[in-house]
Structure formats: C-alpha cells, structure tokens
Amino acid sequence: MEIAKKIATHYRYTQQTRFVELNEPSPEWRFRVAFLRRHAFRLARNDVILNTDADTILDPRIVEYLHSINRNRIALVSFGRRPYPLTFQEFIGRIVFVFSKLGFTGIYAFSKRVWLETENQNSVKKIVRAEDAYLCRSIAKKYRTVYVRTNSIHLRPEEKPNRHFMRGFTYWSVRHKPLWKAVLHSIIYFRPLLLAGYLQARLRSTSDAE
C-alpha cells in the first residue's frame, strides 16, 4: 500500500484513488481472496472495473479495450500477460494460442452490473481457488466474454507442483472441464499433477453427492 500511495502521489492521482485496508475476518468464505476482491468490487463507483495483481506490469493498450464492455453484449474482457522470465509452459502456451485463440488470466475488466446479476454470492463462498475463473464463468453463461493478447508482464511466474495440483483441482471444482481436457492440458504443458488435482476434485464431488 505504501508503494501504491507513492505512485498515486507522483502522478497526482490521490484524489481519484481510494485505498482500502481490510482486517476483518471472513469466516463464511473458504477463500479469503474471493472475499477481498468482491468487497472492493462493491465499493467501486463506476460500472467498468479493471482487476489486476500487484506483481503485474500492465500494457497501456488495455485502456483501449475498456470501452468495449457493455457493447455487443460484451461484459468481460480478459487480457493476456507474459511471464518474466519466460517459462517453458508459456512457450507452449503461445503455440497453443495460435490455434485456439482462447484464454483467461487474472487481468480482466468487467461490468459491475452484470457481475452482480450473474454471480451466485452464496456459491462463490464455497470455492477454494480460482475465484476469478468463477466470476468469468458466471458472466459467460449469459453474456459475451473476450480474450485479448497483450504485452502485460507477470513478474512472479511460478511452475510449482502445488500450484499445478490446485490448478487441476479448480479445473473441475470451479470450471467443470471434461476429463479429456484435463488429460490434454497435463500432457501438453507437462503438468502431471494437474491431472491428479482434477481427479481428486472429481472424486470428492462424487463422494459428497453420495
């Protein structure tokens, strides 16, 4: 927060910037980040909200796409980012992008009005990861979502076993992807633990249903 305040002061944005320090507990939420972001979203005065992370340098071109929200039923635009240093998985991802043109990252802009309309506030309290993917998926059920490749830079790329496992866990618990996609992702990106996390989440949901 101290760094953010210095930046706001330097660029004379202090009057337009609101800093929120939240120390209250969130016992009803399984993932505190989901609670924190949504608390901030509700405080936003404008309808179009841009979500990003502190470890990301934003591409200035992102501003050009904010005006597309709420036009042609577009309610969310997600922006690509590249890691620094470059990882092997990112290299593979760039090749995949040439053929699929799909994607979603933690940098996204969306309509607050549509978010409040589409997201189930009780269900989101139960998720353990990928709260942003849950938001995107909720909006995509009724409105258009768009992915734009930009040159934003992610300064903390992590390819760790635990992250791969949790990615696979949310692949099913949040995104409800079919098994073949989890298998394909694990093979293409060399993330075997992603499949393990996916299978555990799927088996757990089956046992809970029983």
TIROZA-879028 format. One line per 8 residues: number of its first residue (from 1); their letters; for each residue x, y, z of N, C-alpha, C, O. Coordinates in Angstrom, 3 decimals. Each point is the difference from the previous one (the first is absolute). Layout:
BEGIN
NUM) a) X Y Z X Y Z X Y Z X Y Z  ... $
***
This chain:
BEGIN
1) meiakkia) 0.819 -1.198 0.000 -0.819 1.198 0.000 0.860 1.259 0.000 -0.355 0.998 -0.627  1.471 -1.044 1.321 0.901 1.168 0.042 0.520 0.325 -1.401 0.073 1.166 -0.386  0.287 -2.207 -0.373 0.485 0.206 -1.372 -1.111 0.573 -0.874 0.234 0.906 -0.800  -1.440 -1.441 0.958 -1.134 0.486 -0.795 -0.282 1.476 0.299 -0.313 0.770 -0.908  0.421 -0.388 2.150 -0.244 1.396 0.373 1.065 0.920 -0.594 -0.304 1.114 -0.426  1.549 -1.580 0.400 1.078 0.808 -0.592 -0.253 0.210 -1.498 0.190 1.095 -0.529  -0.621 -2.163 -0.137 -0.282 0.106 -1.429 -1.157 0.962 -0.243 0.062 0.840 -0.898  -1.117 -0.965 1.699 -1.160 0.874 -0.154 0.374 1.459 0.241 -0.492 0.900 -0.680 $
9) thyrytqq) 1.361 -0.684 1.647 0.438 1.371 0.294 0.847 0.553 -1.134 -0.152 1.157 -0.391  1.038 -1.981 -0.132 0.891 0.435 -1.079 -0.791 0.423 -1.230 0.319 1.006 -0.634  -1.354 -1.780 0.297 -0.795 0.295 -1.195 -1.240 0.846 0.310 -0.856 0.212 -0.859  0.778 0.267 2.111 -1.097 0.880 0.432 -1.363 -0.664 -0.166 -0.956 0.608 -0.483  0.894 -1.882 0.901 -1.249 -0.748 -0.068 -0.627 -0.206 1.383 -0.938 -0.783 0.144  1.448 1.476 0.860 -0.477 -0.257 1.360 -1.481 0.322 0.177 -0.686 -0.648 0.789  0.198 1.637 -1.512 -1.409 0.376 0.124 -0.925 -1.049 -0.623 -1.139 -0.165 0.436  1.629 -0.534 -1.446 -0.827 -0.997 -0.682 0.194 -1.411 0.539 -0.711 -0.922 -0.398 $
17) trfvelne) 1.677 0.752 1.305 0.351 -1.339 0.477 -0.494 -0.217 1.420 0.174 0.846 0.877  -0.792 -1.999 -0.675 -0.463 -0.371 1.334 0.767 -1.228 0.477 -0.020 -1.042 -0.655  0.689 1.165 1.785 0.758 -1.119 0.555 -0.824 -0.645 1.118 -0.500 0.682 0.894  0.371 -1.997 -0.963 -0.808 -0.719 0.976 0.860 -1.030 0.717 0.584 -0.880 -0.633  -0.510 0.990 1.934 0.727 -0.986 0.814 -1.033 -0.776 0.794 -0.712 0.565 0.830  0.634 -1.854 -1.089 -1.063 -0.820 0.573 0.594 -1.078 0.905 0.712 -0.889 -0.468  -1.004 0.973 1.745 0.529 -0.963 0.971 -1.079 -0.877 0.621 0.298 -0.854 0.836  -1.546 1.057 -1.237 -1.081 -0.777 0.589 0.056 -1.448 -0.481 0.435 -0.255 -1.123 $
25) pspewrfr) -0.866 -0.693 1.948 0.013 -1.417 -0.401 -1.092 -0.294 -1.021 -0.941 0.772 -0.182  1.098 -1.906 -0.472 -0.996 -0.420 -0.999 -0.308 -1.483 0.207 0.309 -0.817 -0.868  -0.913 0.456 2.004 -0.216 -1.415 0.334 -0.936 -0.736 -0.944 0.080 -1.223 -0.105  -0.970 1.938 -0.589 -0.934 -0.667 -0.903 0.636 -0.342 -1.342 -0.583 -0.740 -0.793  1.766 1.269 0.535 0.657 -0.199 -1.293 1.149 -0.987 0.152 0.803 0.117 0.925  -0.723 -1.093 -1.833 1.085 -0.979 0.043 1.286 0.558 -0.610 1.092 -0.474 0.313  -1.218 1.477 -1.180 1.161 0.596 -0.663 -0.044 1.506 0.253 -0.849 0.700 -0.552  1.753 -0.208 1.378 -0.065 1.397 0.426 0.178 0.978 -1.163 -0.591 1.080 0.002 $
33) vaflrrha) 1.399 -1.452 -0.988 0.196 0.890 -1.145 -1.330 0.277 -0.705 -0.248 1.119 -0.446  -0.597 -2.136 0.349 -1.313 0.190 -0.616 -0.808 1.038 0.769 -0.679 0.837 -0.596  0.756 -0.896 1.913 -0.703 0.968 0.847 0.565 1.410 -0.187 -0.751 0.964 -0.151  2.085 -0.855 0.161 0.639 1.311 -0.097 -0.307 0.690 -1.323 -0.340 1.183 -0.027  0.461 -1.917 -1.055 -0.261 0.606 -1.305 -1.452 0.452 -0.107 -0.268 1.104 -0.474  -0.660 -1.930 0.902 -1.405 0.365 -0.130 -0.390 1.135 0.923 -0.897 0.782 -0.316  1.552 -0.686 1.434 -0.211 1.153 0.879 0.402 1.285 -0.729 -0.705 1.007 0.062  1.833 -1.056 -0.745 0.477 1.169 -0.743 -0.889 0.293 -1.205 -0.279 1.159 -0.304 $
41) frlarndv) -0.164 -2.210 -0.379 -0.869 0.193 -1.163 -1.263 0.766 0.393 -0.460 0.869 -0.741  -0.089 -1.190 1.893 -1.222 0.665 0.441 0.243 1.474 0.342 -0.923 0.812 -0.062  2.147 -0.474 0.418 0.319 1.388 0.331 0.228 0.860 -1.246 -0.026 1.228 0.070  0.247 -1.883 -1.197 0.292 0.742 -1.235 -1.178 0.884 -0.390 -1.152 -0.431 0.055  1.440 1.661 -0.447 -1.053 0.953 -0.365 -0.392 -0.130 -1.469 -1.135 0.312 -0.362  2.040 -0.760 -0.476 -0.288 -0.138 -1.427 -0.460 -1.416 -0.332 0.234 -0.935 0.764  -0.882 0.792 -1.900 -0.490 -1.313 -0.394 1.114 -0.886 -0.534 0.005 -1.199 0.279  0.940 1.747 -1.040 1.091 -0.793 -0.569 1.141 -0.080 1.005 0.547 1.023 0.412 $
49) ilntdadt) -0.195 -2.230 -0.026 1.041 -0.236 1.002 1.150 -0.763 -0.636 -0.219 -0.999 -0.684  1.434 1.461 0.904 1.200 -0.693 -0.483 0.670 -0.685 1.181 0.383 0.658 0.967  -0.241 -1.960 -1.041 0.641 -0.782 1.048 1.402 -0.391 -0.442 0.195 -0.447 -1.130  0.785 0.612 2.019 1.367 -0.392 -0.329 0.700 -0.475 1.261 -0.617 -0.079 1.063  1.903 -0.239 -1.172 0.798 -0.470 1.134 1.189 0.922 0.209 0.447 0.683 -0.922  0.053 -0.675 2.140 1.114 0.893 0.335 1.296 -0.400 -0.688 0.901 0.829 -0.132  -0.784 -2.081 -0.311 1.235 -0.463 -0.640 -0.063 0.080 -1.519 0.737 -0.703 -0.691  -1.615 1.556 0.169 -0.196 0.100 -1.441 0.202 1.429 -0.491 -0.516 0.948 0.592 $
57) ildprive) 1.267 -0.802 -1.673 0.158 1.292 -0.677 -0.988 0.014 -1.159 0.081 -0.834 -0.902  -1.008 1.779 0.927 -1.071 0.013 -0.989 0.429 0.630 -1.315 0.730 0.991 -0.034  -1.201 -1.590 -1.037 0.178 0.555 -1.335 -0.931 1.214 -0.133 -1.203 -0.141 0.221  1.716 1.326 -0.573 -0.858 1.195 -0.138 -1.147 -0.180 -0.991 -1.009 0.700 0.094  1.148 -1.630 -1.044 -1.051 -0.204 -0.995 -1.299 -0.526 0.614 -1.046 0.030 -0.648  1.105 -0.509 1.888 -1.192 -0.529 0.647 -1.114 1.049 0.039 -1.179 -0.325 -0.138  1.569 1.576 0.325 -0.992 1.085 0.092 -0.882 0.048 -1.241 -1.184 0.326 0.090  1.752 -0.649 -1.241 -0.746 0.072 -1.255 -1.175 -0.979 -0.034 -0.973 0.222 -0.720 $
65) ylhsinrn) 1.064 -1.296 1.491 -1.027 -1.036 -0.048 -1.085 0.173 1.061 -1.016 -0.693 -0.047  1.206 1.589 0.984 -0.978 0.173 1.070 -1.339 0.511 -0.538 -1.055 -0.296 0.562  1.107 1.058 -1.642 -1.225 0.561 -0.561 -0.868 -1.044 -0.704 -1.158 0.264 -0.322  1.723 -1.451 0.084 -0.777 -1.045 -0.680 -0.963 -0.704 0.949 -0.919 -0.689 -0.441  1.130 0.862 1.733 -0.874 -0.654 0.977 -1.375 0.667 -0.014 -0.109 1.226 -0.038  -0.927 -2.044 0.068 -1.406 0.416 -0.091 -0.405 0.365 -1.429 -1.046 0.611 -0.218  1.877 -0.988 -0.747 -0.358 0.146 -1.403 -0.043 -1.387 -0.640 0.852 -0.846 0.270  -1.849 0.628 -1.115 -0.148 -1.298 -0.684 -0.031 -1.162 0.994 0.507 -1.088 -0.274 $
73) rialvsfg) -1.112 1.344 1.426 -0.155 -1.003 1.065 1.337 -0.502 0.543 0.062 -1.093 0.564  0.987 1.857 -0.722 1.291 -0.344 0.610 0.002 0.518 1.436 -0.131 1.201 0.233  0.279 -2.102 0.713 -0.037 0.391 1.409 1.343 -0.188 0.700 0.196 0.496 1.110  0.730 -1.208 -1.753 1.314 -0.218 0.620 1.066 -0.140 -1.083 -0.202 -0.682 -1.005  1.332 1.335 1.227 1.158 -0.124 -0.889 1.188 -0.420 0.844 0.353 0.681 0.963  0.265 -1.795 -1.316 1.189 -0.481 0.704 1.235 0.307 -0.842 -0.030 -0.100 -1.227  1.114 0.474 1.901 1.209 0.435 -0.701 1.156 -0.964 0.263 0.290 -0.353 1.143  0.355 -0.058 -2.220 1.132 -0.904 0.123 1.203 0.680 0.630 0.131 1.223 -0.051 $
81) rrpypltf) 0.735 -2.012 0.635 1.240 0.529 0.570 1.100 -1.038 -0.208 -0.269 -1.197 -0.096  1.481 1.663 0.030 1.127 -0.910 -0.204 0.916 0.038 1.212 0.247 1.068 0.560  0.253 -2.213 -0.153 0.834 -0.044 1.203 1.414 0.494 -0.257 0.523 -0.112 -1.109  0.072 0.646 2.130 1.416 0.360 -0.044 0.664 -0.565 1.255 -0.356 0.380 1.116  1.324 -1.288 -1.297 0.521 -0.501 -1.277 -0.974 -0.974 -0.676 -0.924 -0.518 0.628  1.157 0.288 -1.914 -0.852 -0.881 -0.786 0.112 -1.430 0.510 1.101 -0.497 0.236  -2.248 -0.164 -0.068 -0.026 -1.390 0.442 -0.284 -0.913 -1.193 -0.485 0.446 -1.040  0.794 -1.714 1.210 -0.256 -0.970 -1.061 -1.492 -0.094 -0.282 -0.411 -0.106 -1.156 $
89) qefigriv) -0.410 0.145 2.221 -1.446 -0.096 -0.170 -0.546 1.184 -0.794 -0.939 -0.155 -0.782  1.523 1.333 0.979 -0.443 1.161 -0.760 0.355 -0.157 -1.473 -0.777 0.380 -0.876  1.934 -0.931 0.615 0.404 -0.257 -1.386 -1.005 -0.924 -0.678 -0.413 0.248 -1.133  0.020 -1.321 1.835 -1.005 -0.917 -0.527 -1.330 0.729 -0.168 -0.709 -0.207 -0.985  0.373 1.069 1.963 -1.263 0.727 -0.050 -0.107 0.900 -1.216 -1.083 0.153 -0.565  2.189 0.443 0.158 -0.029 0.875 -1.175 -0.271 -0.798 -1.268 -0.666 0.477 -0.919  1.187 -1.691 0.882 -0.264 -0.857 -1.160 -1.468 -0.412 -0.022 -0.643 0.009 -1.049  0.119 -0.373 2.225 -1.405 -0.410 0.095 -0.918 1.150 -0.384 -1.031 -0.213 -0.637 $
97) fvfsklgf) 1.404 1.439 1.023 -0.839 1.169 -0.269 -0.184 0.232 -1.497 -1.044 0.489 -0.432  2.052 -0.837 -0.354 -0.094 0.175 -1.452 -1.188 -0.779 -0.560 -0.621 0.415 -0.979  0.311 -1.557 1.615 -1.073 -0.858 -0.511 -1.328 0.214 0.723 -1.059 -0.143 -0.612  1.092 0.485 1.907 -1.243 0.069 0.765 -0.549 1.408 0.168 -1.218 0.183 -0.013  2.089 0.830 0.174 -0.404 1.385 0.211 -0.851 0.164 1.267 -0.766 0.956 0.115  0.906 -1.891 0.831 -0.769 0.066 1.236 0.923 0.197 1.177 1.193 -0.297 -0.072  -1.752 0.801 1.158 0.809 0.158 1.193 -0.697 0.841 1.048 -1.020 0.634 -0.270  1.582 -0.636 1.472 -0.507 0.840 1.074 1.121 0.180 1.018 0.684 -0.960 0.354 $
105) tgiyafsk) -0.497 2.197 0.116 1.017 0.269 1.006 -0.618 0.829 1.118 -1.170 0.377 -0.062  1.978 -0.100 1.086 -0.458 0.820 1.117 -0.102 1.473 -0.312 -0.376 0.790 0.866  0.706 -0.400 -2.094 -0.184 1.387 -0.429 -1.267 0.039 -0.849 -0.021 -0.540 -1.106  -1.003 1.157 1.601 -1.254 0.037 -0.752 -0.816 1.227 0.419 0.105 0.490 1.124  -0.911 -0.020 -2.060 -0.920 1.105 0.249 -1.411 -0.517 -0.224 -0.233 -0.808 -0.899  -0.705 1.268 1.709 -1.352 -0.528 -0.098 -1.017 1.041 0.449 0.348 1.029 0.579  -1.599 -1.323 -0.860 -1.103 0.867 0.401 -0.459 -0.383 1.403 -0.369 -1.148 0.249  0.395 2.106 0.654 -0.456 -0.255 1.365 -1.471 -0.399 0.014 -0.395 -0.895 0.748 $
113) rvwleten) -0.405 1.547 -1.559 -1.423 -0.295 -0.075 -0.236 -1.457 -0.391 -0.820 -0.691 0.605  1.550 0.233 -1.623 -0.162 -1.387 -0.468 0.525 -0.979 1.034 -0.596 -1.055 0.216  1.698 1.392 0.421 0.547 -0.869 1.047 -1.024 -0.223 1.113 -0.214 -1.137 0.421  -0.414 2.200 0.054 -1.000 -0.119 1.061 -1.219 -0.792 -0.470 -0.666 -0.663 0.795  0.390 0.739 -2.071 -1.154 -0.703 -0.558 0.252 -1.498 -0.151 -0.914 -0.802 0.194  2.125 0.421 -0.533 0.263 -1.386 -0.403 0.660 -0.878 1.055 -0.212 -1.212 -0.009  0.995 1.771 0.909 0.749 -0.844 0.936 -0.836 -0.354 1.228 -0.646 0.862 0.595  0.669 -2.125 -0.231 -0.680 -0.489 1.188 0.881 0.270 1.221 1.027 -0.653 0.186 $
121) qnsvkkiv) -1.426 1.604 0.633 0.831 0.429 1.112 0.167 -1.064 1.083 0.984 0.019 0.740  -1.926 -0.936 -0.642 0.118 -1.070 0.987 0.944 -1.098 -0.489 0.777 -0.555 0.777  -0.853 0.250 -2.072 0.857 -1.042 -0.555 1.467 0.405 -0.017 0.877 -0.832 0.234  -0.604 2.107 -0.508 1.382 0.441 -0.108 0.708 -0.077 1.351 1.229 -0.050 0.048  -1.966 0.041 1.015 0.602 -0.116 1.340 0.596 -1.382 0.236 0.835 -0.171 0.888  -1.257 -0.814 -1.675 0.427 -1.384 0.223 1.244 -0.384 -0.787 0.602 -1.036 0.283  -0.200 1.836 -1.260 1.139 -0.384 -0.829 1.304 0.206 0.761 0.084 0.848 0.888  0.931 -1.629 -1.244 1.283 0.052 0.718 1.105 0.654 -0.820 1.046 0.349 0.548 $
129) raedaylc) -1.257 -0.179 -1.842 0.981 0.647 -0.869 -0.735 0.487 -1.254 -1.192 -0.254 -0.176  1.928 0.959 -0.689 -0.496 0.417 -1.316 -1.290 0.812 0.089 -0.933 -0.219 -0.773  0.887 1.151 1.714 -1.204 0.812 0.148 -0.246 0.872 -1.227 -1.144 0.323 -0.317  2.222 0.060 -0.373 -0.163 0.809 -1.204 -0.585 -0.824 -1.151 -0.810 0.500 -0.780  1.225 -1.760 0.684 -0.564 -0.878 -1.025 -1.483 -0.242 0.273 -0.793 -0.133 -0.932  0.423 0.077 2.203 -1.398 -0.174 0.365 -0.813 1.207 -0.443 -1.109 -0.147 -0.513  1.659 1.339 0.712 -0.680 1.222 -0.432 -0.193 0.009 -1.506 -1.083 0.312 -0.495  2.139 -0.657 -0.230 -0.064 -0.024 -1.463 -1.019 -1.023 -0.476 -0.783 0.280 -0.908 $
137) rsiakkyr) 0.785 -1.436 1.500 -0.920 -1.062 -0.408 -1.450 0.397 0.264 -0.886 -0.318 -0.793  0.645 1.005 1.894 -1.352 0.444 0.331 -0.509 1.000 -1.032 -1.143 -0.087 -0.448  1.995 1.030 0.078 -0.381 1.015 -0.981 -0.208 -0.623 -1.375 -0.929 0.362 -0.723  1.813 -1.312 0.365 -0.047 -0.603 -1.338 -1.271 -0.795 -0.266 -0.309 -0.285 -1.157  -0.427 -0.076 2.188 -1.232 -0.751 -0.192 -1.087 0.850 -0.672 -0.900 -0.533 -0.649  0.992 1.864 0.813 -1.045 0.870 -0.549 0.528 1.075 -0.954 -0.750 0.552 -0.804  2.053 -0.264 0.906 0.571 1.088 -0.791 1.282 -0.456 -0.686 0.519 -1.083 0.275  -0.027 1.918 -1.159 1.230 -0.310 -0.731 1.221 0.363 0.838 0.016 1.011 0.702 $
145) tvyvrtns) 1.003 -1.860 -0.792 1.299 0.299 0.601 1.052 -0.065 -1.105 -0.099 -0.821 -0.912  1.092 1.676 0.998 1.009 0.122 -1.053 1.389 -0.104 0.602 0.251 0.500 1.097  0.657 -1.156 -1.826 1.400 -0.086 0.423 0.862 0.778 -0.980 -0.103 -0.189 -1.212  0.956 1.067 1.738 0.869 0.833 -0.835 1.451 -0.259 0.393 0.349 0.058 1.179  0.485 -0.339 -2.161 1.425 -0.225 0.243 0.701 1.347 0.155 0.025 0.786 -0.947  0.544 -0.503 2.115 0.725 1.249 0.228 1.404 -0.308 0.511 0.348 -1.154 0.250  0.447 2.205 -0.100 1.391 -0.159 0.442 0.191 0.345 1.471 1.078 0.442 0.398  -2.097 -0.638 0.399 0.168 0.154 1.440 1.001 -1.035 0.494 0.112 -1.086 -0.569 $
153) ihlrpeek) 0.613 1.426 1.627 1.087 -0.865 0.477 -0.283 -0.507 1.406 -0.289 0.778 0.910  0.375 -2.074 -0.749 -0.167 -0.636 1.307 1.391 -0.237 0.595 0.804 -0.739 -0.567  -0.527 1.366 1.703 1.352 -0.020 0.558 0.275 -1.177 0.940 1.137 -0.183 0.435  -2.148 -0.609 -0.120 0.227 -1.134 0.899 -0.585 -1.287 -0.572 -0.862 -0.617 0.625  1.317 0.209 -1.794 -0.528 -1.257 -0.551 0.462 -1.175 0.858 1.181 -0.120 0.326  -2.116 -0.730 0.028 0.330 -1.142 0.852 -0.512 -1.285 -0.635 -1.187 -0.130 -0.300  2.079 -0.798 0.104 -0.355 -1.323 -0.477 0.388 -0.995 1.088 1.037 -0.659 -0.067  -1.918 0.574 1.083 0.284 -0.857 1.144 -1.043 -1.116 0.086 -1.145 0.179 -0.416 $
161) pnrhfmrg) 1.549 -1.331 0.958 -0.920 -1.144 0.084 -1.322 0.335 0.689 -1.061 -0.420 -0.463  1.113 1.172 1.564 -1.229 0.305 0.725 -0.944 0.860 -0.832 -1.216 -0.191 0.036  1.775 1.137 -0.784 -0.827 0.851 -0.854 -0.630 -0.804 -1.135 -1.146 0.236 -0.382  1.909 -1.182 -0.146 -0.542 -0.865 -1.046 -1.164 -0.835 0.545 -1.027 -0.161 -0.659  1.209 -0.362 1.869 -1.038 -0.824 0.617 -1.267 0.819 0.223 -1.098 -0.453 -0.321  1.249 1.670 0.875 -1.156 0.843 0.271 -0.668 0.464 -1.302 -1.218 0.162 -0.058  2.024 0.047 -0.969 -0.584 0.358 -1.296 -0.902 -1.128 -0.494 -1.095 0.242 -0.508  1.571 -1.477 0.663 -0.818 -1.139 -0.394 -1.239 -0.150 0.867 -1.068 -0.374 -0.486 $
169) ftywsvrh) 1.215 0.667 1.766 -1.136 -0.089 0.930 -1.115 0.950 -0.426 -1.175 -0.369 -0.004  1.550 1.584 -0.349 -1.001 0.986 -0.424 -0.476 -0.253 -1.428 -1.063 0.474 -0.400  1.847 -1.216 -0.357 -0.397 -0.357 -1.368 -1.349 -0.708 0.012 -0.807 0.135 -0.920  0.584 -0.904 2.006 -1.290 -0.664 0.129 -0.939 0.744 0.953 -1.150 0.260 -0.353  1.623 0.086 1.554 -0.876 0.554 1.026 -0.585 1.361 -0.376 -1.101 0.340 0.433  1.830 0.441 -1.235 -0.476 1.325 -0.395 -0.422 0.029 -1.468 -1.074 0.501 -0.333  1.920 -1.040 -0.538 -0.251 0.117 -1.439 -0.804 -1.158 -0.582 -0.588 0.130 -1.074  0.559 -1.262 1.775 -0.752 -1.181 -0.461 0.435 -0.423 -1.405 -0.833 -0.301 -0.855 $
177) kplwkavl) 2.139 0.283 0.633 0.530 -0.427 -1.287 -0.109 -1.523 -0.137 0.101 -0.711 1.000  -0.302 0.206 -2.201 -0.057 -1.456 -0.193 1.374 -0.632 0.211 1.027 0.677 -0.052  -1.032 -1.971 0.289 1.235 -0.725 0.289 1.018 0.115 -1.127 1.194 0.157 0.258  -1.649 -0.232 -1.498 0.938 0.009 -1.124 0.797 1.307 -0.061 1.158 0.000 -0.416  -1.771 1.104 0.827 0.725 1.270 0.002 1.075 0.020 1.087 1.083 0.546 -0.210  -1.375 -1.136 1.366 0.992 -0.066 1.073 1.183 -0.872 -0.411 1.154 0.335 0.267  -1.455 -1.457 -0.919 1.066 -0.893 -0.474 0.850 0.708 -1.050 1.229 -0.051 0.049  -1.886 0.708 -0.990 0.711 0.694 -1.075 0.869 1.121 0.552 1.145 0.162 -0.422 $
185) hsiiyfrp) -1.676 0.610 1.358 0.772 1.082 0.606 1.228 -0.551 0.721 1.096 0.545 -0.130  -1.276 -1.616 0.883 1.115 -0.598 0.748 1.122 -0.451 -0.915 1.177 0.148 0.331  -1.541 -0.699 -1.484 1.001 -0.497 -0.942 0.689 1.146 -0.728 1.228 0.049 -0.066  -2.015 0.871 -0.479 0.567 1.093 -0.799 0.916 0.896 0.830 1.073 0.392 -0.457  -1.503 -0.070 1.681 0.757 0.940 0.827 0.942 -0.691 0.994 0.643 0.667 0.811  -0.561 -1.997 -0.873 0.875 -0.760 0.908 -0.347 0.318 1.465 0.865 0.348 0.804  -2.152 -0.481 -0.492 -0.477 0.231 1.359 -0.778 -1.223 0.484 -1.227 0.052 0.083  1.908 -1.141 0.236 -0.696 -1.228 0.399 -0.825 0.159 1.270 -1.033 -0.650 0.157 $
193) lllagylq) 1.487 1.516 0.753 -0.748 0.186 1.238 -1.308 0.736 -0.220 -0.886 -0.044 0.853  0.753 0.719 -1.986 -1.281 0.625 -0.312 -1.079 -1.074 -0.128 -1.112 0.164 0.501  1.446 -1.251 -1.167 -0.952 -1.100 -0.154 -0.323 -0.621 1.359 -1.141 -0.383 0.261  2.149 0.289 0.596 -0.228 -0.557 1.340 -0.977 0.875 0.788 -0.913 -0.514 0.647  1.101 1.822 -0.702 -0.912 0.909 0.692 -1.404 -0.068 -0.569 -0.984 0.039 0.738  0.901 -0.141 -2.046 -1.304 -0.095 -0.673 -0.751 -1.251 0.461 -1.180 0.067 0.344  1.869 -1.195 -0.341 -0.636 -1.259 0.386 -0.433 0.022 1.458 -1.067 -0.513 0.336  1.883 1.101 0.531 -0.380 0.069 1.409 -1.264 0.838 0.186 -0.902 -0.380 0.746 $
201) arlrstsd) 0.844 1.547 -1.445 -1.186 0.848 0.112 -1.235 -0.717 -0.518 -1.081 0.118 0.577  1.237 -0.854 -1.656 -1.149 -0.689 -0.593 -0.471 -1.148 0.892 -1.202 -0.206 0.163  2.147 -0.543 0.416 -0.361 -1.095 0.895 -0.647 0.537 1.271 -0.931 -0.602 0.536  1.430 1.736 -0.061 -0.556 0.596 1.215 -1.437 0.453 -0.229 -0.859 -0.198 0.859  0.597 0.799 -2.004 -1.360 0.457 -0.293 -0.961 -1.186 -0.132 -1.174 0.093 0.357  1.701 -1.212 -0.878 -0.841 -1.197 -0.126 -0.341 -0.573 1.358 -1.143 -0.386 0.245  2.139 0.325 0.654 -0.235 -0.537 1.345 -0.916 0.912 0.795 -0.818 -0.489 0.780  0.930 1.802 -0.952 -0.868 0.939 0.703 -1.451 -0.160 -0.449 -0.932 0.103 0.797 $
209) ae) 0.767 -0.361 -2.105 -1.350 -0.178 -0.537 -0.653 -1.251 0.561 -1.209 -0.032 0.228  2.022 -1.007 -0.005 -0.514 -1.244 0.539 -0.335 0.118 1.471 -0.449 -0.970 0.611 $
***
